[in-house]
Amino acid sequence: MSVFIILLLLASGFLSGAVNAIAGGGTFLTFGAMTIAGIAPISANATSSIVQFPGYVTSVIAYWPEIRAHWKGAIVLAILSIAGSTAGALLLLSLDNPAFRQLVPWLLLAATLLFAAGPWLRPRTSAERSPGNAASLTGQFFTSIYGGFFGAGMGIMMLAVLGLTSGGTYHHLNALKNLLAVVIAAVAIVVFVGGGVVAWPSALIMIPASALGGYSGVYIARRVPQWIVRALVISVGLLLSVYYFVSA
């Protein structure tokens, strides 16, 4: 591994942690960096799940009071998320790299457009309903399948689904989203590690950088307009989409 690739992975790990803390979308950066490093698409996707995991955990810790206040509904959705993310991760492992590579540009483009639409999909405060209703359970199951298969844009998708089906305040929904993201990522990681598709040298470089970026994200958020961060993530997503469309 060259010095350039090591620095690229460090920078992408740091920026992904910071971007997730500010606006979300860090998967685009880590997936793109590993693509440049020559890592196969399935391994890049699996490794990104591991790199993003520490940031999800710290978000849950920060939101623990909100989660504890709605723990019953959270448990039901978490159990369903385990089933969905397991199915999604196993579906990924059932594909070979050429087959997954054909899907990547479409997945990246869809996730980029979803991320770009995030401000309009962000749920507004509404009457809270039980998160265990049929609509929320069905929506979360399919979202968790997507999250286990390809995690980019998963957070925005979950916020939109939970907002439409459960209601409640933004912080309540964001806390629930972060908890479910931990569950989905944890299950996917177990499946990916068991499947032997994780690029561990790259992961070990990016994990501490991502953790540092996540901590620094709060500082950055106070000084950098969020639209600049969002523009960066959208640009990376579009560039990656074009790259995979052209090279497919």
C-alpha atoms as a printed R data frame, in Angstrom:
    type eleno elety resid chain resno       x       y       z
1   ATOM     1    CA   MET     A     1   0.000   0.000   0.000
2   ATOM     2    CA   SER     A     2   1.562   3.301  -1.129
3   ATOM     3    CA   VAL     A     3   1.898   6.399   1.032
4   ATOM     4    CA   PHE     A     4  -0.612   8.179  -1.220
5   ATOM     5    CA   ILE     A     5  -3.254   5.484  -0.667
6   ATOM     6    CA   ILE     A     6  -2.660   5.506   3.100
7   ATOM     7    CA   LEU     A     7  -3.088   9.293   3.216
8   ATOM     8    CA   LEU     A     8  -6.183   9.024   0.997
9   ATOM     9    CA   LEU     A     9  -7.781   6.462   3.313
10  ATOM    10    CA   LEU     A    10  -6.910   8.528   6.386
11  ATOM    11    CA   ALA     A    11  -8.411  11.658   4.836
12  ATOM    12    CA   SER     A    12 -11.573   9.868   3.689
13  ATOM    13    CA   GLY     A    13 -12.017   8.258   7.093
14  ATOM    14    CA   PHE     A    14 -11.645  11.593   8.863
15  ATOM    15    CA   LEU     A    15 -13.948  13.424   6.451
16  ATOM    16    CA   SER     A    16 -16.567  10.658   6.555
17  ATOM    17    CA   GLY     A    17 -16.740  10.904  10.351
18  ATOM    18    CA   ALA     A    18 -17.021  14.697  10.177
19  ATOM    19    CA   VAL     A    19 -19.614  14.615   7.385
20  ATOM    20    CA   ASN     A    20 -21.738  12.075   9.253
21  ATOM    21    CA   ALA     A    21 -21.665  14.283  12.340
22  ATOM    22    CA   ILE     A    22 -22.731  17.331  10.321
23  ATOM    23    CA   ALA     A    23 -25.040  16.138   7.564
24  ATOM    24    CA   GLY     A    24 -24.612  12.402   6.881
25  ATOM    25    CA   GLY     A    25 -23.295  10.772   3.715
26  ATOM    26    CA   GLY     A    26 -19.860   9.629   4.869
27  ATOM    27    CA   THR     A    27 -20.227   6.284   3.084
28  ATOM    28    CA   PHE     A    28 -19.774   8.033  -0.263
29  ATOM    29    CA   LEU     A    29 -16.313   9.197   0.796
30  ATOM    30    CA   THR     A    30 -15.036   5.894   2.203
31  ATOM    31    CA   PHE     A    31 -16.465   3.858  -0.681
32  ATOM    32    CA   GLY     A    32 -14.907   6.249  -3.190
33  ATOM    33    CA   ALA     A    33 -11.489   6.182  -1.524
34  ATOM    34    CA   MET     A    34 -11.414   2.402  -1.444
35  ATOM    35    CA   THR     A    35 -12.474   2.312  -5.094
36  ATOM    36    CA   ILE     A    36  -9.434   4.453  -5.948
37  ATOM    37    CA   ALA     A    37  -7.314   2.134  -3.801
38  ATOM    38    CA   GLY     A    38  -8.350  -0.739  -6.051
39  ATOM    39    CA   ILE     A    39 -10.533  -2.589  -3.531
40  ATOM    40    CA   ALA     A    40 -13.308  -4.688  -5.071
41  ATOM    41    CA   PRO     A    41 -16.832  -3.169  -4.778
42  ATOM    42    CA   ILE     A    42 -18.223  -5.789  -2.382
43  ATOM    43    CA   SER     A    43 -15.232  -5.449  -0.038
44  ATOM    44    CA   ALA     A    44 -15.381  -1.639  -0.253
45  ATOM    45    CA   ASN     A    45 -19.057  -1.692   0.667
46  ATOM    46    CA   ALA     A    46 -18.540  -4.146   3.529
47  ATOM    47    CA   THR     A    47 -15.529  -2.251   4.886
48  ATOM    48    CA   SER     A    48 -17.448   1.034   4.797
49  ATOM    49    CA   SER     A    49 -20.000  -0.492   7.197
50  ATOM    50    CA   ILE     A    50 -17.244  -1.160   9.718
51  ATOM    51    CA   VAL     A    51 -15.675   2.289   9.296
52  ATOM    52    CA   GLN     A    52 -19.015   4.068   9.902
53  ATOM    53    CA   PHE     A    53 -19.958   1.944  12.946
54  ATOM    54    CA   PRO     A    54 -18.129   3.911  15.712
55  ATOM    55    CA   GLY     A    55 -19.939   7.102  14.715
56  ATOM    56    CA   TYR     A    56 -23.315   5.392  14.949
57  ATOM    57    CA   VAL     A    57 -22.499   4.161  18.455
58  ATOM    58    CA   THR     A    58 -21.475   7.595  19.764
59  ATOM    59    CA   SER     A    59 -24.671   9.076  18.320
60  ATOM    60    CA   VAL     A    60 -26.739   6.535  20.234
61  ATOM    61    CA   ILE     A    61 -24.919   7.408  23.454
62  ATOM    62    CA   ALA     A    62 -25.656  11.095  22.899
63  ATOM    63    CA   TYR     A    63 -29.335  10.362  22.239
64  ATOM    64    CA   TRP     A    64 -29.783   7.812  25.029
65  ATOM    65    CA   PRO     A    65 -32.406   9.840  27.005
66  ATOM    66    CA   GLU     A    66 -34.684   9.974  23.942
67  ATOM    67    CA   ILE     A    67 -34.168   6.284  23.221
68  ATOM    68    CA   ARG     A    68 -34.869   5.282  26.806
69  ATOM    69    CA   ALA     A    69 -38.149   7.207  26.732
70  ATOM    70    CA   HIS     A    70 -39.373   5.114  23.776
71  ATOM    71    CA   TRP     A    71 -37.601   1.842  24.443
72  ATOM    72    CA   LYS     A    72 -40.534  -0.513  23.769
73  ATOM    73    CA   GLY     A    73 -41.095   0.670  20.219
74  ATOM    74    CA   ALA     A    74 -37.339   0.783  19.649
75  ATOM    75    CA   ILE     A    75 -36.950  -2.887  20.628
76  ATOM    76    CA   VAL     A    76 -39.661  -4.005  18.193
77  ATOM    77    CA   LEU     A    77 -38.090  -2.081  15.313
78  ATOM    78    CA   ALA     A    78 -34.594  -3.271  16.287
79  ATOM    79    CA   ILE     A    79 -35.662  -6.934  16.146
80  ATOM    80    CA   LEU     A    80 -37.195  -6.381  12.722
81  ATOM    81    CA   SER     A    81 -34.035  -4.554  11.614
82  ATOM    82    CA   ILE     A    82 -31.933  -7.573  12.571
83  ATOM    83    CA   ALA     A    83 -33.963  -9.751  10.219
84  ATOM    84    CA   GLY     A    84 -33.916  -7.218   7.386
85  ATOM    85    CA   SER     A    85 -30.228  -6.344   7.584
86  ATOM    86    CA   THR     A    86 -29.288 -10.034   7.756
87  ATOM    87    CA   ALA     A    87 -31.245 -10.651   4.560
88  ATOM    88    CA   GLY     A    88 -29.633  -7.635   2.862
89  ATOM    89    CA   ALA     A    89 -26.088  -8.561   3.862
90  ATOM    90    CA   LEU     A    90 -26.558 -12.182   2.784
91  ATOM    91    CA   LEU     A    91 -27.993 -10.974  -0.510
92  ATOM    92    CA   LEU     A    92 -24.816  -8.951  -1.065
93  ATOM    93    CA   LEU     A    93 -22.616 -11.959  -0.344
94  ATOM    94    CA   SER     A    94 -24.642 -14.038  -2.802
95  ATOM    95    CA   LEU     A    95 -23.437 -11.813  -5.640
96  ATOM    96    CA   ASP     A    96 -20.007 -11.816  -7.235
97  ATOM    97    CA   ASN     A    97 -18.090  -8.584  -7.791
98  ATOM    98    CA   PRO     A    98 -18.983  -8.231 -11.507
99  ATOM    99    CA   ALA     A    99 -22.705  -8.614 -10.731
100 ATOM   100    CA   PHE     A   100 -22.555  -6.156  -7.834
101 ATOM   101    CA   ARG     A   101 -20.506  -3.728  -9.914
102 ATOM   102    CA   GLN     A   102 -23.371  -3.553 -12.422
103 ATOM   103    CA   LEU     A   103 -25.697  -2.457  -9.598
104 ATOM   104    CA   VAL     A   104 -23.287   0.008  -7.969
105 ATOM   105    CA   PRO     A   105 -23.807   3.032 -10.292
106 ATOM   106    CA   TRP     A   106 -27.594   2.766  -9.949
107 ATOM   107    CA   LEU     A   107 -27.366   2.372  -6.176
108 ATOM   108    CA   LEU     A   108 -24.960   5.302  -5.904
109 ATOM   109    CA   LEU     A   109 -27.113   7.528  -8.107
110 ATOM   110    CA   ALA     A   110 -30.284   6.666  -6.184
111 ATOM   111    CA   ALA     A   111 -28.549   7.244  -2.838
112 ATOM   112    CA   THR     A   112 -27.084  10.554  -4.069
113 ATOM   113    CA   LEU     A   113 -30.487  11.806  -5.217
114 ATOM   114    CA   LEU     A   114 -31.991  10.667  -1.915
115 ATOM   115    CA   PHE     A   115 -29.278  12.513  -0.004
116 ATOM   116    CA   ALA     A   116 -29.794  15.645  -2.128
117 ATOM   117    CA   ALA     A   117 -33.515  15.515  -1.327
118 ATOM   118    CA   GLY     A   118 -32.770  15.119   2.390
119 ATOM   119    CA   PRO     A   119 -33.819  18.654   3.472
120 ATOM   120    CA   TRP     A   120 -37.226  18.116   1.861
121 ATOM   121    CA   LEU     A   121 -37.594  14.616   3.305
122 ATOM   122    CA   ARG     A   122 -36.640  15.681   6.823
123 ATOM   123    CA   PRO     A   123 -39.645  14.934   9.039
124 ATOM   124    CA   ARG     A   124 -41.418  17.783  10.757
125 ATOM   125    CA   THR     A   125 -42.893  17.622  14.230
126 ATOM   126    CA   SER     A   126 -46.194  15.758  14.113
127 ATOM   127    CA   ALA     A   127 -48.482  13.737  16.319
128 ATOM   128    CA   GLU     A   128 -46.573  10.738  17.595
129 ATOM   129    CA   ARG     A   129 -47.942   7.279  16.867
130 ATOM   130    CA   SER     A   130 -46.744   3.896  18.030
131 ATOM   131    CA   PRO     A   131 -43.602   2.891  16.100
132 ATOM   132    CA   GLY     A   132 -44.963  -0.657  16.272
133 ATOM   133    CA   ASN     A   133 -47.779   0.012  13.820
134 ATOM   134    CA   ALA     A   134 -47.948  -2.025  10.609
135 ATOM   135    CA   ALA     A   135 -46.748   0.814   8.361
136 ATOM   136    CA   SER     A   136 -43.626   1.541  10.422
137 ATOM   137    CA   LEU     A   137 -42.757  -2.150  10.771
138 ATOM   138    CA   THR     A   138 -43.104  -2.765   7.039
139 ATOM   139    CA   GLY     A   139 -41.168   0.378   6.096
140 ATOM   140    CA   GLN     A   140 -38.342  -0.350   8.529
141 ATOM   141    CA   PHE     A   141 -38.020  -3.950   7.359
142 ATOM   142    CA   PHE     A   142 -37.423  -2.922   3.749
143 ATOM   143    CA   THR     A   143 -35.155  -0.045   4.803
144 ATOM   144    CA   SER     A   144 -33.037  -2.437   6.863
145 ATOM   145    CA   ILE     A   145 -32.717  -4.803   3.884
146 ATOM   146    CA   TYR     A   146 -31.321  -1.887   1.884
147 ATOM   147    CA   GLY     A   147 -29.053  -0.906   4.793
148 ATOM   148    CA   GLY     A   148 -27.586  -4.405   5.053
149 ATOM   149    CA   PHE     A   149 -27.085  -4.557   1.291
150 ATOM   150    CA   PHE     A   150 -25.807  -1.024   0.573
151 ATOM   151    CA   GLY     A   151 -25.758   1.551   3.362
152 ATOM   152    CA   ALA     A   152 -25.355   4.864   1.495
153 ATOM   153    CA   GLY     A   153 -28.394   7.087   2.082
154 ATOM   154    CA   MET     A   154 -29.825   4.715   4.692
155 ATOM   155    CA   GLY     A   155 -30.130   7.394   7.396
156 ATOM   156    CA   ILE     A   156 -32.158   9.764   5.232
157 ATOM   157    CA   MET     A   157 -34.359   6.871   4.137
158 ATOM   158    CA   MET     A   158 -35.033   5.806   7.730
159 ATOM   159    CA   LEU     A   159 -35.839   9.351   8.861
160 ATOM   160    CA   ALA     A   160 -38.319   9.728   6.023
161 ATOM   161    CA   VAL     A   161 -40.003   6.378   6.704
162 ATOM   162    CA   LEU     A   162 -40.142   6.865  10.476
163 ATOM   163    CA   GLY     A   163 -41.443  10.403  10.071
164 ATOM   164    CA   LEU     A   164 -44.248   9.272   7.784
165 ATOM   165    CA   THR     A   165 -45.246   6.208   9.788
166 ATOM   166    CA   SER     A   166 -44.501   7.087  13.435
167 ATOM   167    CA   GLY     A   167 -44.409  10.870  13.757
168 ATOM   168    CA   GLY     A   168 -42.968  12.617  16.799
169 ATOM   169    CA   THR     A   169 -40.262  15.240  17.211
170 ATOM   170    CA   TYR     A   170 -37.203  15.355  14.977
171 ATOM   171    CA   HIS     A   171 -34.878  14.475  17.882
172 ATOM   172    CA   HIS     A   172 -37.021  11.473  18.812
173 ATOM   173    CA   LEU     A   173 -36.932  10.239  15.219
174 ATOM   174    CA   ASN     A   174 -33.210  10.931  14.828
175 ATOM   175    CA   ALA     A   175 -32.449   9.062  18.059
176 ATOM   176    CA   LEU     A   176 -34.475   6.079  16.875
177 ATOM   177    CA   LYS     A   177 -32.785   6.225  13.473
178 ATOM   178    CA   ASN     A   178 -29.317   6.179  15.062
179 ATOM   179    CA   LEU     A   179 -30.178   3.183  17.244
180 ATOM   180    CA   LEU     A   180 -31.536   1.227  14.285
181 ATOM   181    CA   ALA     A   181 -28.468   2.180  12.230
182 ATOM   182    CA   VAL     A   182 -26.265   0.611  14.938
183 ATOM   183    CA   VAL     A   183 -28.308  -2.602  14.788
184 ATOM   184    CA   ILE     A   184 -28.272  -2.748  10.976
185 ATOM   185    CA   ALA     A   185 -24.544  -2.015  10.768
186 ATOM   186    CA   ALA     A   186 -23.680  -4.490  13.550
187 ATOM   187    CA   VAL     A   187 -25.555  -7.336  11.873
188 ATOM   188    CA   ALA     A   188 -24.049  -6.506   8.481
189 ATOM   189    CA   ILE     A   189 -20.564  -6.430  10.004
190 ATOM   190    CA   VAL     A   190 -21.020  -9.904  11.540
191 ATOM   191    CA   VAL     A   191 -22.163 -11.288   8.181
192 ATOM   192    CA   PHE     A   192 -19.397  -9.533   6.238
193 ATOM   193    CA   VAL     A   193 -16.657 -10.607   8.655
194 ATOM   194    CA   GLY     A   194 -17.971 -14.171   8.532
195 ATOM   195    CA   GLY     A   195 -18.005 -13.978   4.748
196 ATOM   196    CA   GLY     A   196 -14.375 -12.857   4.669
197 ATOM   197    CA   VAL     A   197 -15.022  -9.784   2.502
198 ATOM   198    CA   VAL     A   198 -13.681  -7.059   4.810
199 ATOM   199    CA   ALA     A   199 -10.518  -5.255   3.676
200 ATOM   200    CA   TRP     A   200  -8.948  -5.133   7.129
201 ATOM   201    CA   PRO     A   201  -5.784  -3.120   6.341
202 ATOM   202    CA   SER     A   202  -7.935  -0.294   4.966
203 ATOM   203    CA   ALA     A   203 -10.443  -0.597   7.820
204 ATOM   204    CA   LEU     A   204  -7.738  -0.327  10.485
205 ATOM   205    CA   ILE     A   205  -6.425   2.836   8.839
206 ATOM   206    CA   MET     A   206  -9.823   4.505   8.509
207 ATOM   207    CA   ILE     A   207 -11.532   3.557  11.794
208 ATOM   208    CA   PRO     A   208  -9.454   5.823  14.111
209 ATOM   209    CA   ALA     A   209  -9.554   8.599  11.508
210 ATOM   210    CA   SER     A   210 -13.342   8.290  11.319
211 ATOM   211    CA   ALA     A   211 -13.658   8.415  15.098
212 ATOM   212    CA   LEU     A   212 -11.510  11.565  15.211
213 ATOM   213    CA   GLY     A   213 -13.521  13.087  12.366
214 ATOM   214    CA   GLY     A   214 -16.773  12.380  14.161
215 ATOM   215    CA   TYR     A   215 -15.504  14.119  17.277
216 ATOM   216    CA   SER     A   216 -14.244  17.069  15.241
217 ATOM   217    CA   GLY     A   217 -17.480  17.295  13.277
218 ATOM   218    CA   VAL     A   218 -19.168  19.266  16.029
219 ATOM   219    CA   TYR     A   219 -16.399  21.881  15.896
220 ATOM   220    CA   ILE     A   220 -16.563  21.994  12.090
221 ATOM   221    CA   ALA     A   221 -20.355  22.278  12.094
222 ATOM   222    CA   ARG     A   222 -20.141  25.552  14.013
223 ATOM   223    CA   ARG     A   223 -17.855  27.129  11.420
224 ATOM   224    CA   VAL     A   224 -18.651  25.589   8.027
225 ATOM   225    CA   PRO     A   225 -22.081  26.162   6.439
226 ATOM   226    CA   GLN     A   226 -23.917  22.835   6.116
227 ATOM   227    CA   TRP     A   227 -24.694  23.452   2.434
228 ATOM   228    CA   ILE     A   228 -20.970  23.291   1.653
229 ATOM   229    CA   VAL     A   229 -20.687  19.873   3.291
230 ATOM   230    CA   ARG     A   230 -23.814  18.647   1.512
231 ATOM   231    CA   ALA     A   231 -22.484  19.936  -1.818
232 ATOM   232    CA   LEU     A   232 -19.234  18.019  -1.235
233 ATOM   233    CA   VAL     A   233 -21.065  14.761  -0.523
234 ATOM   234    CA   ILE     A   234 -23.417  15.160  -3.502
235 ATOM   235    CA   SER     A   235 -20.486  15.940  -5.800
236 ATOM   236    CA   VAL     A   236 -18.624  12.832  -4.662
237 ATOM   237    CA   GLY     A   237 -21.755  10.726  -5.108
238 ATOM   238    CA   LEU     A   238 -22.346  12.008  -8.642
239 ATOM   239    CA   LEU     A   239 -18.687  11.561  -9.613
240 ATOM   240    CA   LEU     A   240 -18.702   7.994  -8.311
241 ATOM   241    CA   SER     A   241 -21.940   7.284 -10.180
242 ATOM   242    CA   VAL     A   242 -20.465   8.581 -13.440
243 ATOM   243    CA   TYR     A   243 -17.245   6.619 -12.862
244 ATOM   244    CA   TYR     A   244 -19.090   3.328 -12.375
245 ATOM   245    CA   PHE     A   245 -21.457   3.986 -15.285
246 ATOM   246    CA   VAL     A   246 -18.525   4.696 -17.613
247 ATOM   247    CA   SER     A   247 -16.320   1.843 -16.385
248 ATOM   248    CA   ALA     A   248 -19.076  -0.769 -16.101
